[in-house]
């Protein structure tokens, strides 16, 4: 985090190999590994592009993306926690990615809350919400919720 906030360029090494060499804003927007994305506070899921325009995520779930890749391409999907919406009922409308889940942890991050949600149908994800939203939703550890992410909020980086 300090390197991203202070540097003109960031060099990310993985096993002695240069994984990414770019300005901090580029590394933040398009991290090239799950570890870097998570270090920057982002949700990051590796997967493989399917012919139907979705990304089959490693482990569990599918992700609809706005800019599909060619079938078979390995990629990393990155979603900012503030782009994850939390609901008590299954949402309707434009979000293409909607999953049921269970609140597993709520932590404070400045004036916001970070909510870890697990799901049998999708990878674990972190949502960032206001304390007022958490109170309105009556969020506590173990609460059953729904999450949604618009396809336009998913950044995809080829691996």
Buried (B, 14 or more C-beta within 10 A) or exposed (E): EEEBEEEEEBEBEEEEEEBBEBEBEBBBBBBBBBEBBBBBBBBBBBBBBBEEBBBBBBEBBBBBBEEBBEEEBEBBBBBBBBBBBBBEEEBEEEBBBBBBBBBEEBEEEEEBBBBBBEBEEBBBBBBBBEEEBBEEBEBEEEBEBBBBBBBEBBBBBEE
